[in-house]
Amino acid sequence: MINNIFSTEWSQKEARKTLFRNLESIISLSQKKIDTQRTKDSDKRSWARVMISAIGTYGNLLKDQELEDLEQRLEILEVKQKK
């Protein structure tokens, strides 16, 4: 699956969607592990670190996506302005 994400067959949007879904799954699983009473405190801390990392990565992907969207909008405006 990971190899497919980075292959030339995948568009950036498809790859980003897959990464978002995977990160959402990781965040959800981490939350479940943290909330479970049977999980040891040391394991909860480990899952919390995983969750924090996944949330940070998710945020970075969102930022990158927003920047790309802004770049595309700017290009469209520049083309319209030249006409």
RAPESUL-V914116 format. One record per backbone hydrogen bond with DSSP energy under -1.0 kcal/mol. CO is the residue of the C=O (numbers start at 0). NH is the residue of the N-H. If there is no record, write none. Layout:
co=CO nh=NH
co=CO nh=NH
//
This chain:
co=0 nh=4
co=1 nh=5
co=3 nh=6
co=6 nh=9
co=10 nh=14
co=11 nh=15
co=12 nh=16
co=13 nh=17
co=14 nh=18
co=15 nh=19
co=16 nh=20
co=17 nh=21
co=18 nh=22
co=19 nh=23
co=20 nh=24
co=21 nh=25
co=22 nh=26
co=23 nh=27
co=24 nh=28
co=25 nh=29
co=26 nh=30
co=27 nh=31
co=28 nh=32
co=29 nh=33
co=30 nh=34
co=31 nh=35
co=39 nh=43
co=40 nh=44
co=41 nh=45
co=42 nh=46
co=43 nh=47
co=44 nh=48
co=45 nh=49
co=46 nh=50
co=47 nh=51
co=48 nh=52
co=49 nh=53
co=50 nh=54
co=51 nh=55
co=52 nh=56
co=53 nh=57
co=54 nh=58
co=55 nh=59
co=56 nh=60
co=57 nh=61
co=58 nh=62
co=59 nh=63
co=60 nh=64
co=61 nh=65
co=62 nh=66
co=63 nh=67
co=64 nh=68
co=65 nh=69
co=66 nh=70
co=67 nh=71
co=68 nh=72
co=69 nh=73
co=70 nh=74
co=71 nh=75
co=72 nh=76
co=73 nh=77
co=74 nh=78
co=75 nh=79
co=76 nh=80
co=77 nh=81
//
